Amino acid sequence: SPEEIERVTHGASEEDLVNSGLEETMIGAYHPIREVWKQRGSMEDMRTAALIVAIDKVALSYEQLGIFP
């Protein structure tokens, strides 16, 4: 069809590229959260796991900068 030919010849739109990048970012962020959630069986929800992952990232940055022990 003409629409398919147009889409193939012009490639992805800006919106498609942004959505693709966002999807990659969200998948990459989900995996560490899921691992923390699975490792700590007593954890209520993934929101708490996300908070732990975020705090760990900040702590690592502080250590690398020499701000904290």
CHARMM-style PDB file with segment names, atoms N, HN, CA, C and O in Angstrom:
ATOM      1  N   SER     1       0.845  -1.186   0.000  1.00  0.00      PROA
ATOM      2  CA  SER     1       0.000   0.000   0.000  1.00  0.00      PROA
ATOM      3  C   SER     1       0.890   1.249   0.000  1.00  0.00      PROA
ATOM      4  O   SER     1       2.056   1.181   0.389  1.00  0.00      PROA
ATOM      5  N   PRO     2       0.357   2.351  -0.422  1.00  0.00      PROA
ATOM      6  CA  PRO     2       1.136   3.598  -0.448  1.00  0.00      PROA
ATOM      7  C   PRO     2       1.631   4.021   0.933  1.00  0.00      PROA
ATOM      8  O   PRO     2       2.723   4.574   1.061  1.00  0.00      PROA
ATOM      9  N   GLU     3       0.819   3.758   1.980  1.00  0.00      PROA
ATOM     10  HN  GLU     3      -0.068   3.308   1.876  1.00  0.00      PROA
ATOM     11  CA  GLU     3       1.226   4.123   3.331  1.00  0.00      PROA
ATOM     12  C   GLU     3       2.453   3.326   3.772  1.00  0.00      PROA
ATOM     13  O   GLU     3       3.360   3.874   4.399  1.00  0.00      PROA
ATOM     14  N   GLU     4       2.481   2.043   3.447  1.00  0.00      PROA
ATOM     15  HN  GLU     4       1.744   1.598   2.938  1.00  0.00      PROA
ATOM     16  CA  GLU     4       3.619   1.194   3.808  1.00  0.00      PROA
ATOM     17  C   GLU     4       4.872   1.628   3.057  1.00  0.00      PROA
ATOM     18  O   GLU     4       5.956   1.682   3.637  1.00  0.00      PROA
ATOM     19  N   ILE     5       4.732   1.931   1.795  1.00  0.00      PROA
ATOM     20  HN  ILE     5       3.851   1.887   1.324  1.00  0.00      PROA
ATOM     21  CA  ILE     5       5.872   2.383   1.002  1.00  0.00      PROA
ATOM     22  C   ILE     5       6.426   3.686   1.578  1.00  0.00      PROA
ATOM     23  O   ILE     5       7.640   3.855   1.691  1.00  0.00      PROA
ATOM     24  N   GLU     6       5.535   4.600   1.938  1.00  0.00      PROA
ATOM     25  HN  GLU     6       4.548   4.463   1.846  1.00  0.00      PROA
ATOM     26  CA  GLU     6       5.951   5.878   2.525  1.00  0.00      PROA
ATOM     27  C   GLU     6       6.698   5.650   3.835  1.00  0.00      PROA
ATOM     28  O   GLU     6       7.733   6.272   4.075  1.00  0.00      PROA
ATOM     29  N   ARG     7       6.179   4.760   4.684  1.00  0.00      PROA
ATOM     30  HN  ARG     7       5.338   4.255   4.489  1.00  0.00      PROA
ATOM     31  CA  ARG     7       6.794   4.500   5.986  1.00  0.00      PROA
ATOM     32  C   ARG     7       8.168   3.870   5.827  1.00  0.00      PROA
ATOM     33  O   ARG     7       9.093   4.215   6.562  1.00  0.00      PROA
ATOM     34  N   VAL     8       8.318   2.949   4.875  1.00  0.00      PROA
ATOM     35  HN  VAL     8       7.567   2.669   4.278  1.00  0.00      PROA
ATOM     36  CA  VAL     8       9.595   2.269   4.678  1.00  0.00      PROA
ATOM     37  C   VAL     8      10.631   3.213   4.081  1.00  0.00      PROA
ATOM     38  O   VAL     8      11.794   3.186   4.484  1.00  0.00      PROA
ATOM     39  N   THR     9      10.234   4.025   3.150  1.00  0.00      PROA
ATOM     40  HN  THR     9       9.290   4.047   2.823  1.00  0.00      PROA
ATOM     41  CA  THR     9      11.196   4.899   2.484  1.00  0.00      PROA
ATOM     42  C   THR     9      11.643   6.069   3.363  1.00  0.00      PROA
ATOM     43  O   THR     9      12.760   6.564   3.208  1.00  0.00      PROA
ATOM     44  N   HSD    10      10.800   6.505   4.267  1.00  0.00      PROA
ATOM     45  HN  HSD    10       9.893   6.103   4.393  1.00  0.00      PROA
ATOM     46  CA  HSD    10      11.149   7.649   5.112  1.00  0.00      PROA
ATOM     47  C   HSD    10      11.633   7.247   6.497  1.00  0.00      PROA
ATOM     48  O   HSD    10      12.122   8.099   7.240  1.00  0.00      PROA
ATOM     49  N   GLY    11      11.513   5.999   6.861  1.00  0.00      PROA
ATOM     50  HN  GLY    11      11.116   5.307   6.258  1.00  0.00      PROA
ATOM     51  CA  GLY    11      12.011   5.533   8.161  1.00  0.00      PROA
ATOM     52  C   GLY    11      11.114   5.925   9.313  1.00  0.00      PROA
ATOM     53  O   GLY    11       9.963   6.321   9.127  1.00  0.00      PROA
ATOM     54  N   ALA    12      11.655   5.808  10.485  1.00  0.00      PROA
ATOM     55  HN  ALA    12      12.590   5.487  10.636  1.00  0.00      PROA
ATOM     56  CA  ALA    12      10.897   6.075  11.700  1.00  0.00      PROA
ATOM     57  C   ALA    12      10.709   7.579  11.903  1.00  0.00      PROA
ATOM     58  O   ALA    12      11.558   8.390  11.533  1.00  0.00      PROA
ATOM     59  N   SER    13       9.578   7.917  12.497  1.00  0.00      PROA
ATOM     60  HN  SER    13       8.889   7.258  12.798  1.00  0.00      PROA
ATOM     61  CA  SER    13       9.320   9.321  12.812  1.00  0.00      PROA
ATOM     62  C   SER    13      10.060   9.693  14.095  1.00  0.00      PROA
ATOM     63  O   SER    13      10.585   8.827  14.794  1.00  0.00      PROA
ATOM     64  N   GLU    14      10.093  10.961  14.389  1.00  0.00      PROA
ATOM     65  HN  GLU    14       9.666  11.665  13.822  1.00  0.00      PROA
ATOM     66  CA  GLU    14      10.748  11.431  15.610  1.00  0.00      PROA
ATOM     67  C   GLU    14      10.060  10.829  16.838  1.00  0.00      PROA
ATOM     68  O   GLU    14      10.719  10.442  17.803  1.00  0.00      PROA
ATOM     69  N   GLU    15       8.746  10.758  16.786  1.00  0.00      PROA
ATOM     70  HN  GLU    15       8.211  11.072  16.002  1.00  0.00      PROA
ATOM     71  CA  GLU    15       7.998  10.168  17.902  1.00  0.00      PROA
ATOM     72  C   GLU    15       8.360   8.699  18.094  1.00  0.00      PROA
ATOM     73  O   GLU    15       8.512   8.243  19.227  1.00  0.00      PROA
ATOM     74  N   ASP    16       8.499   7.954  16.999  1.00  0.00      PROA
ATOM     75  HN  ASP    16       8.376   8.324  16.079  1.00  0.00      PROA
ATOM     76  CA  ASP    16       8.882   6.550  17.091  1.00  0.00      PROA
ATOM     77  C   ASP    16      10.266   6.397  17.718  1.00  0.00      PROA
ATOM     78  O   ASP    16      10.486   5.502  18.535  1.00  0.00      PROA
ATOM     79  N   LEU    17      11.187   7.259  17.342  1.00  0.00      PROA
ATOM     80  HN  LEU    17      11.009   7.986  16.678  1.00  0.00      PROA
ATOM     81  CA  LEU    17      12.531   7.206  17.903  1.00  0.00      PROA
ATOM     82  C   LEU    17      12.539   7.523  19.396  1.00  0.00      PROA
ATOM     83  O   LEU    17      13.236   6.875  20.177  1.00  0.00      PROA
ATOM     84  N   VAL    18      11.756   8.527  19.779  1.00  0.00      PROA
ATOM     85  HN  VAL    18      11.190   9.054  19.145  1.00  0.00      PROA
ATOM     86  CA  VAL    18      11.670   8.896  21.200  1.00  0.00      PROA
ATOM     87  C   VAL    18      11.045   7.758  21.999  1.00  0.00      PROA
ATOM     88  O   VAL    18      11.539   7.400  23.068  1.00  0.00      PROA
ATOM     89  N   ASN    19       9.962   7.191  21.480  1.00  0.00      PROA
ATOM     90  HN  ASN    19       9.561   7.481  20.611  1.00  0.00      PROA
ATOM     91  CA  ASN    19       9.303   6.086  22.184  1.00  0.00      PROA
ATOM     92  C   ASN    19      10.210   4.871  22.298  1.00  0.00      PROA
ATOM     93  O   ASN    19      10.198   4.178  23.315  1.00  0.00      PROA
ATOM     94  N   SER    20      10.985   4.614  21.276  1.00  0.00      PROA
ATOM     95  HN  SER    20      10.995   5.177  20.449  1.00  0.00      PROA
ATOM     96  CA  SER    20      11.915   3.494  21.312  1.00  0.00      PROA
ATOM     97  C   SER    20      12.982   3.707  22.382  1.00  0.00      PROA
ATOM     98  O   SER    20      13.303   2.789  23.137  1.00  0.00      PROA
ATOM     99  N   GLY    21      13.521   4.905  22.443  1.00  0.00      PROA
ATOM    100  HN  GLY    21      13.260   5.651  21.829  1.00  0.00      PROA
ATOM    101  CA  GLY    21      14.519   5.224  23.463  1.00  0.00      PROA
ATOM    102  C   GLY    21      13.943   5.152  24.864  1.00  0.00      PROA
ATOM    103  O   GLY    21      14.598   4.675  25.790  1.00  0.00      PROA
ATOM    104  N   LEU    22      12.720   5.626  25.016  1.00  0.00      PROA
ATOM    105  HN  LEU    22      12.188   6.013  24.263  1.00  0.00      PROA
ATOM    106  CA  LEU    22      12.064   5.577  26.316  1.00  0.00      PROA
ATOM    107  C   LEU    22      11.834   4.132  26.743  1.00  0.00      PROA
ATOM    108  O   LEU    22      12.035   3.786  27.907  1.00  0.00      PROA
ATOM    109  N   GLU    23      11.419   3.301  25.815  1.00  0.00      PROA
ATOM    110  HN  GLU    23      11.256   3.582  24.869  1.00  0.00      PROA
ATOM    111  CA  GLU    23      11.203   1.885  26.121  1.00  0.00      PROA
ATOM    112  C   GLU    23      12.497   1.226  26.589  1.00  0.00      PROA
ATOM    113  O   GLU    23      12.496   0.473  27.563  1.00  0.00      PROA
ATOM    114  N   GLU    24      13.591   1.506  25.904  1.00  0.00      PROA
ATOM    115  HN  GLU    24      13.592   2.118  25.113  1.00  0.00      PROA
ATOM    116  CA  GLU    24      14.887   0.949  26.295  1.00  0.00      PROA
ATOM    117  C   GLU    24      15.269   1.404  27.708  1.00  0.00      PROA
ATOM    118  O   GLU    24      15.747   0.607  28.516  1.00  0.00      PROA
ATOM    119  N   THR    25      15.056   2.678  27.993  1.00  0.00      PROA
ATOM    120  HN  THR    25      14.668   3.325  27.337  1.00  0.00      PROA
ATOM    121  CA  THR    25      15.385   3.221  29.305  1.00  0.00      PROA
ATOM    122  C   THR    25      14.542   2.570  30.397  1.00  0.00      PROA
ATOM    123  O   THR    25      15.056   2.226  31.461  1.00  0.00      PROA
ATOM    124  N   MET    26      13.262   2.402  30.136  1.00  0.00      PROA
ATOM    125  HN  MET    26      12.844   2.682  29.271  1.00  0.00      PROA
ATOM    126  CA  MET    26      12.370   1.811  31.133  1.00  0.00      PROA
ATOM    127  C   MET    26      12.695   0.340  31.378  1.00  0.00      PROA
ATOM    128  O   MET    26      12.640  -0.126  32.516  1.00  0.00      PROA
ATOM    129  N   ILE    27      13.029  -0.380  30.337  1.00  0.00      PROA
ATOM    130  HN  ILE    27      13.074  -0.002  29.412  1.00  0.00      PROA
ATOM    131  CA  ILE    27      13.407  -1.789  30.500  1.00  0.00      PROA
ATOM    132  C   ILE    27      14.692  -1.891  31.303  1.00  0.00      PROA
ATOM    133  O   ILE    27      14.805  -2.723  32.203  1.00  0.00      PROA
ATOM    134  N   GLY    28      15.660  -1.043  30.976  1.00  0.00      PROA
ATOM    135  HN  GLY    28      15.568  -0.367  30.245  1.00  0.00      PROA
ATOM    136  CA  GLY    28      16.926  -1.046  31.699  1.00  0.00      PROA
ATOM    137  C   GLY    28      16.765  -0.686  33.172  1.00  0.00      PROA
ATOM    138  O   GLY    28      17.488  -1.211  34.018  1.00  0.00      PROA
ATOM    139  N   ALA    29      15.837   0.194  33.483  1.00  0.00      PROA
ATOM    140  HN  ALA    29      15.249   0.621  32.795  1.00  0.00      PROA
ATOM    141  CA  ALA    29      15.600   0.592  34.868  1.00  0.00      PROA
ATOM    142  C   ALA    29      14.814  -0.470  35.627  1.00  0.00      PROA
ATOM    143  O   ALA    29      14.965  -0.606  36.841  1.00  0.00      PROA
ATOM    144  N   TYR    30      13.989  -1.213  34.927  1.00  0.00      PROA
ATOM    145  HN  TYR    30      13.866  -1.103  33.941  1.00  0.00      PROA
ATOM    146  CA  TYR    30      13.130  -2.214  35.570  1.00  0.00      PROA
ATOM    147  C   TYR    30      13.928  -3.397  36.109  1.00  0.00      PROA
ATOM    148  O   TYR    30      13.636  -3.889  37.199  1.00  0.00      PROA
ATOM    149  N   HSD    31      14.912  -3.851  35.379  1.00  0.00      PROA
ATOM    150  HN  HSD    31      15.149  -3.451  34.494  1.00  0.00      PROA
ATOM    151  CA  HSD    31      15.642  -5.065  35.762  1.00  0.00      PROA
ATOM    152  C   HSD    31      16.308  -4.977  37.142  1.00  0.00      PROA
ATOM    153  O   HSD    31      16.133  -5.895  37.943  1.00  0.00      PROA
ATOM    154  N   PRO    32      17.059  -3.922  37.453  1.00  0.00      PROA
ATOM    155  CA  PRO    32      17.641  -3.851  38.807  1.00  0.00      PROA
ATOM    156  C   PRO    32      16.566  -3.788  39.904  1.00  0.00      PROA
ATOM    157  O   PRO    32      16.740  -4.360  40.980  1.00  0.00      PROA
ATOM    158  N   ILE    33      15.475  -3.102  39.627  1.00  0.00      PROA
ATOM    159  HN  ILE    33      15.334  -2.638  38.753  1.00  0.00      PROA
ATOM    160  CA  ILE    33      14.391  -3.008  40.603  1.00  0.00      PROA
ATOM    161  C   ILE    33      13.794  -4.389  40.855  1.00  0.00      PROA
ATOM    162  O   ILE    33      13.541  -4.769  41.998  1.00  0.00      PROA
ATOM    163  N   ARG    34      13.576  -5.119  39.791  1.00  0.00      PROA
ATOM    164  HN  ARG    34      13.781  -4.809  38.862  1.00  0.00      PROA
ATOM    165  CA  ARG    34      13.003  -6.465  39.911  1.00  0.00      PROA
ATOM    166  C   ARG    34      13.942  -7.385  40.680  1.00  0.00      PROA
ATOM    167  O   ARG    34      13.489  -8.193  41.491  1.00  0.00      PROA
ATOM    168  N   GLU    35      15.240  -7.272  40.435  1.00  0.00      PROA
ATOM    169  HN  GLU    35      15.608  -6.616  39.777  1.00  0.00      PROA
ATOM    170  CA  GLU    35      16.207  -8.121  41.132  1.00  0.00      PROA
ATOM    171  C   GLU    35      16.191  -7.853  42.641  1.00  0.00      PROA
ATOM    172  O   GLU    35      16.197  -8.790  43.439  1.00  0.00      PROA
ATOM    173  N   VAL    36      16.170  -6.573  43.029  1.00  0.00      PROA
ATOM    174  HN  VAL    36      16.165  -5.812  42.381  1.00  0.00      PROA
ATOM    175  CA  VAL    36      16.117  -6.229  44.451  1.00  0.00      PROA
ATOM    176  C   VAL    36      14.818  -6.759  45.057  1.00  0.00      PROA
ATOM    177  O   VAL    36      14.825  -7.304  46.161  1.00  0.00      PROA
ATOM    178  N   TRP    37      13.729  -6.605  44.354  1.00  0.00      PROA
ATOM    179  HN  TRP    37      13.724  -6.162  43.457  1.00  0.00      PROA
ATOM    180  CA  TRP    37      12.425  -7.062  44.828  1.00  0.00      PROA
ATOM    181  C   TRP    37      12.408  -8.579  45.033  1.00  0.00      PROA
ATOM    182  O   TRP    37      11.863  -9.075  46.019  1.00  0.00      PROA
ATOM    183  N   LYS    38      13.007  -9.302  44.096  1.00  0.00      PROA
ATOM    184  HN  LYS    38      13.450  -8.899  43.295  1.00  0.00      PROA
ATOM    185  CA  LYS    38      13.040 -10.757  44.205  1.00  0.00      PROA
ATOM    186  C   LYS    38      13.988 -11.220  45.306  1.00  0.00      PROA
ATOM    187  O   LYS    38      13.685 -12.187  46.006  1.00  0.00      PROA
ATOM    188  N   GLN    39      15.121 -10.556  45.473  1.00  0.00      PROA
ATOM    189  HN  GLN    39      15.366  -9.771  44.905  1.00  0.00      PROA
ATOM    190  CA  GLN    39      16.120 -10.957  46.461  1.00  0.00      PROA
ATOM    191  C   GLN    39      15.624 -10.761  47.890  1.00  0.00      PROA
ATOM    192  O   GLN    39      15.969 -11.529  48.788  1.00  0.00      PROA
ATOM    193  N   ARG    40      14.836  -9.757  48.086  1.00  0.00      PROA
ATOM    194  HN  ARG    40      14.556  -9.133  47.356  1.00  0.00      PROA
ATOM    195  CA  ARG    40      14.316  -9.467  49.430  1.00  0.00      PROA
ATOM    196  C   ARG    40      12.851  -9.876  49.457  1.00  0.00      PROA
ATOM    197  O   ARG    40      11.968  -9.064  49.182  1.00  0.00      PROA
ATOM    198  N   GLY    41      12.601 -11.114  49.785  1.00  0.00      PROA
ATOM    199  HN  GLY    41      13.319 -11.774  50.008  1.00  0.00      PROA
ATOM    200  CA  GLY    41      11.260 -11.686  49.732  1.00  0.00      PROA
ATOM    201  C   GLY    41      10.238 -10.999  50.611  1.00  0.00      PROA
ATOM    202  O   GLY    41       9.041 -11.078  50.335  1.00  0.00      PROA
ATOM    203  N   SER    42      10.679 -10.324  51.668  1.00  0.00      PROA
ATOM    204  HN  SER    42      11.652 -10.260  51.892  1.00  0.00      PROA
ATOM    205  CA  SER    42       9.735  -9.688  52.581  1.00  0.00      PROA
ATOM    206  C   SER    42       9.293  -8.298  52.108  1.00  0.00      PROA
ATOM    207  O   SER    42       8.501  -7.635  52.778  1.00  0.00      PROA
ATOM    208  N   MET    43       9.803  -7.863  50.962  1.00  0.00      PROA
ATOM    209  HN  MET    43      10.446  -8.402  50.418  1.00  0.00      PROA
ATOM    210  CA  MET    43       9.492  -6.520  50.482  1.00  0.00      PROA
ATOM    211  C   MET    43       8.045  -6.447  49.989  1.00  0.00      PROA
ATOM    212  O   MET    43       7.579  -7.327  49.266  1.00  0.00      PROA
ATOM    213  N   GLU    44       7.347  -5.389  50.390  1.00  0.00      PROA
ATOM    214  HN  GLU    44       7.725  -4.675  50.978  1.00  0.00      PROA
ATOM    215  CA  GLU    44       5.928  -5.256  50.074  1.00  0.00      PROA
ATOM    216  C   GLU    44       5.654  -5.036  48.593  1.00  0.00      PROA
ATOM    217  O   GLU    44       4.761  -5.661  48.021  1.00  0.00      PROA
ATOM    218  N   ASP    45       6.412  -4.159  47.982  1.00  0.00      PROA
ATOM    219  HN  ASP    45       7.138  -3.651  48.446  1.00  0.00      PROA
ATOM    220  CA  ASP    45       6.109  -3.811  46.595  1.00  0.00      PROA
ATOM    221  C   ASP    45       7.365  -3.375  45.846  1.00  0.00      PROA
ATOM    222  O   ASP    45       8.437  -3.213  46.429  1.00  0.00      PROA
ATOM    223  N   MET    46       7.202  -3.193  44.553  1.00  0.00      PROA
ATOM    224  HN  MET    46       6.331  -3.325  44.080  1.00  0.00      PROA
ATOM    225  CA  MET    46       8.335  -2.798  43.712  1.00  0.00      PROA
ATOM    226  C   MET    46       8.688  -1.324  43.901  1.00  0.00      PROA
ATOM    227  O   MET    46       9.795  -0.901  43.570  1.00  0.00      PROA
ATOM    228  N   ARG    47       7.767  -0.563  44.421  1.00  0.00      PROA
ATOM    229  HN  ARG    47       6.867  -0.907  44.690  1.00  0.00      PROA
ATOM    230  CA  ARG    47       8.065   0.851  44.677  1.00  0.00      PROA
ATOM    231  C   ARG    47       9.163   0.972  45.733  1.00  0.00      PROA
ATOM    232  O   ARG    47      10.064   1.802  45.614  1.00  0.00      PROA
ATOM    233  N   THR    48       9.076   0.142  46.758  1.00  0.00      PROA
ATOM    234  HN  THR    48       8.344  -0.532  46.855  1.00  0.00      PROA
ATOM    235  CA  THR    48      10.107   0.127  47.791  1.00  0.00      PROA
ATOM    236  C   THR    48      11.437  -0.327  47.209  1.00  0.00      PROA
ATOM    237  O   THR    48      12.490   0.217  47.542  1.00  0.00      PROA
ATOM    238  N   ALA    49      11.380  -1.336  46.329  1.00  0.00      PROA
ATOM    239  HN  ALA    49      10.524  -1.777  46.058  1.00  0.00      PROA
ATOM    240  CA  ALA    49      12.599  -1.808  45.669  1.00  0.00      PROA
ATOM    241  C   ALA    49      13.220  -0.692  44.831  1.00  0.00      PROA
ATOM    242  O   ALA    49      14.442  -0.545  44.805  1.00  0.00      PROA
ATOM    243  N   ALA    50      12.395   0.087  44.153  1.00  0.00      PROA
ATOM    244  HN  ALA    50      11.402  -0.032  44.173  1.00  0.00      PROA
ATOM    245  CA  ALA    50      12.898   1.202  43.348  1.00  0.00      PROA
ATOM    246  C   ALA    50      13.585   2.241  44.228  1.00  0.00      PROA
ATOM    247  O   ALA    50      14.603   2.812  43.837  1.00  0.00      PROA
ATOM    248  N   LEU    51      13.035   2.486  45.408  1.00  0.00      PROA
ATOM    249  HN  LEU    51      12.208   2.022  45.726  1.00  0.00      PROA
ATOM    250  CA  LEU    51      13.651   3.428  46.333  1.00  0.00      PROA
ATOM    251  C   LEU    51      15.019   2.921  46.790  1.00  0.00      PROA
ATOM    252  O   LEU    51      15.969   3.696  46.888  1.00  0.00      PROA
ATOM    253  N   ILE    52      15.116   1.634  47.068  1.00  0.00      PROA
ATOM    254  HN  ILE    52      14.344   1.004  46.989  1.00  0.00      PROA
ATOM    255  CA  ILE    52      16.392   1.044  47.487  1.00  0.00      PROA
ATOM    256  C   ILE    52      17.429   1.162  46.371  1.00  0.00      PROA
ATOM    257  O   ILE    52      18.585   1.503  46.625  1.00  0.00      PROA
ATOM    258  N   VAL    53      17.015   0.880  45.142  1.00  0.00      PROA
ATOM    259  HN  VAL    53      16.076   0.603  44.936  1.00  0.00      PROA
ATOM    260  CA  VAL    53      17.932   0.987  44.006  1.00  0.00      PROA
ATOM    261  C   VAL    53      18.405   2.432  43.862  1.00  0.00      PROA
ATOM    262  O   VAL    53      19.588   2.673  43.623  1.00  0.00      PROA
ATOM    263  N   ALA    54      17.503   3.382  44.004  1.00  0.00      PROA
ATOM    264  HN  ALA    54      16.542   3.186  44.198  1.00  0.00      PROA
ATOM    265  CA  ALA    54      17.871   4.799  43.883  1.00  0.00      PROA
ATOM    266  C   ALA    54      18.852   5.218  44.975  1.00  0.00      PROA
ATOM    267  O   ALA    54      19.830   5.913  44.702  1.00  0.00      PROA
ATOM    268  N   ILE    55      18.590   4.798  46.199  1.00  0.00      PROA
ATOM    269  HN  ILE    55      17.795   4.233  46.420  1.00  0.00      PROA
ATOM    270  CA  ILE    55      19.488   5.145  47.309  1.00  0.00      PROA
ATOM    271  C   ILE    55      20.860   4.514  47.102  1.00  0.00      PROA
ATOM    272  O   ILE    55      21.881   5.142  47.383  1.00  0.00      PROA
ATOM    273  N   ASP    56      20.890   3.274  46.613  1.00  0.00      PROA
ATOM    274  HN  ASP    56      20.061   2.764  46.384  1.00  0.00      PROA
ATOM    275  CA  ASP    56      22.165   2.615  46.328  1.00  0.00      PROA
ATOM    276  C   ASP    56      22.958   3.375  45.258  1.00  0.00      PROA
ATOM    277  O   ASP    56      24.180   3.488  45.350  1.00  0.00      PROA
ATOM    278  N   LYS    57      22.263   3.888  44.255  1.00  0.00      PROA
ATOM    279  HN  LYS    57      21.270   3.796  44.181  1.00  0.00      PROA
ATOM    280  CA  LYS    57      22.942   4.655  43.199  1.00  0.00      PROA
ATOM    281  C   LYS    57      23.546   5.945  43.756  1.00  0.00      PROA
ATOM    282  O   LYS    57      24.670   6.312  43.412  1.00  0.00      PROA
ATOM    283  N   VAL    58      22.801   6.620  44.606  1.00  0.00      PROA
ATOM    284  HN  VAL    58      21.887   6.323  44.885  1.00  0.00      PROA
ATOM    285  CA  VAL    58      23.310   7.851  45.228  1.00  0.00      PROA
ATOM    286  C   VAL    58      24.505   7.533  46.116  1.00  0.00      PROA
ATOM    287  O   VAL    58      25.509   8.245  46.091  1.00  0.00      PROA
ATOM    288  N   ALA    59      24.395   6.456  46.907  1.00  0.00      PROA
ATOM    289  HN  ALA    59      23.579   5.878  46.927  1.00  0.00      PROA
ATOM    290  CA  ALA    59      25.500   6.064  47.793  1.00  0.00      PROA
ATOM    291  C   ALA    59      26.752   5.737  46.989  1.00  0.00      PROA
ATOM    292  O   ALA    59      27.855   6.121  47.375  1.00  0.00      PROA
ATOM    293  N   LEU    60      26.589   5.035  45.884  1.00  0.00      PROA
ATOM    294  HN  LEU    60      25.692   4.723  45.570  1.00  0.00      PROA
ATOM    295  CA  LEU    60      27.727   4.701  45.026  1.00  0.00      PROA
ATOM    296  C   LEU    60      28.375   5.969  44.469  1.00  0.00      PROA
ATOM    297  O   LEU    60      29.600   6.076  44.432  1.00  0.00      PROA
ATOM    298  N   SER    61      27.566   6.914  44.043  1.00  0.00      PROA
ATOM    299  HN  SER    61      26.570   6.827  44.073  1.00  0.00      PROA
ATOM    300  CA  SER    61      28.098   8.179  43.520  1.00  0.00      PROA
ATOM    301  C   SER    61      28.873   8.925  44.595  1.00  0.00      PROA
ATOM    302  O   SER    61      29.944   9.469  44.326  1.00  0.00      PROA
ATOM    303  N   TYR    62      28.334   8.954  45.818  1.00  0.00      PROA
ATOM    304  HN  TYR    62      27.464   8.512  46.037  1.00  0.00      PROA
ATOM    305  CA  TYR    62      29.029   9.614  46.922  1.00  0.00      PROA
ATOM    306  C   TYR    62      30.364   8.950  47.199  1.00  0.00      PROA
ATOM    307  O   TYR    62      31.367   9.630  47.422  1.00  0.00      PROA
ATOM    308  N   GLU    63      30.381   7.626  47.187  1.00  0.00      PROA
ATOM    309  HN  GLU    63      29.566   7.075  47.006  1.00  0.00      PROA
ATOM    310  CA  GLU    63      31.638   6.902  47.415  1.00  0.00      PROA
ATOM    311  C   GLU    63      32.661   7.218  46.333  1.00  0.00      PROA
ATOM    312  O   GLU    63      33.834   7.450  46.627  1.00  0.00      PROA
ATOM    313  N   GLN    64      32.211   7.227  45.072  1.00  0.00      PROA
ATOM    314  HN  GLN    64      31.259   7.039  44.833  1.00  0.00      PROA
ATOM    315  CA  GLN    64      33.120   7.482  43.958  1.00  0.00      PROA
ATOM    316  C   GLN    64      33.663   8.907  43.993  1.00  0.00      PROA
ATOM    317  O   GLN    64      34.788   9.154  43.557  1.00  0.00      PROA
ATOM    318  N   LEU    65      32.881   9.833  44.504  1.00  0.00      PROA
ATOM    319  HN  LEU    65      31.968   9.633  44.858  1.00  0.00      PROA
ATOM    320  CA  LEU    65      33.325  11.223  44.596  1.00  0.00      PROA
ATOM    321  C   LEU    65      34.131  11.495  45.863  1.00  0.00      PROA
ATOM    322  O   LEU    65      34.695  12.577  46.026  1.00  0.00      PROA
ATOM    323  N   GLY    66      34.181  10.510  46.756  1.00  0.00      PROA
ATOM    324  HN  GLY    66      33.723   9.631  46.623  1.00  0.00      PROA
ATOM    325  CA  GLY    66      34.921  10.678  47.992  1.00  0.00      PROA
ATOM    326  C   GLY    66      34.190  11.492  49.038  1.00  0.00      PROA
ATOM    327  O   GLY    66      34.802  11.965  49.995  1.00  0.00      PROA
ATOM    328  N   ILE    67      32.896  11.660  48.870  1.00  0.00      PROA
ATOM    329  HN  ILE    67      32.398  11.275  48.092  1.00  0.00      PROA
ATOM    330  CA  ILE    67      32.100  12.442  49.813  1.00  0.00      PROA
ATOM    331  C   ILE    67      31.753  11.620  51.048  1.00  0.00      PROA
ATOM    332  O   ILE    67      31.666  12.149  52.156  1.00  0.00      PROA
ATOM    333  N   PHE    68      31.560  10.352  50.848  1.00  0.00      PROA
ATOM    334  HN  PHE    68      31.630   9.922  49.948  1.00  0.00      PROA
ATOM    335  CA  PHE    68      31.164   9.456  51.940  1.00  0.00      PROA
ATOM    336  C   PHE    68      32.196   8.348  52.023  1.00  0.00      PROA
ATOM    337  O   PHE    68      32.772   7.962  51.006  1.00  0.00      PROA
ATOM    338  N   PRO    69      32.441   7.826  53.229  1.00  0.00      PROA
ATOM    339  CA  PRO    69      33.594   6.951  53.535  1.00  0.00      PROA
ATOM    340  C   PRO    69      34.264   6.493  52.307  1.00  0.00      PROA
ATOM    341  OT1 PRO    69      35.246   5.755  52.378  1.00  0.00      PROA
TER     342      PRO     69
END
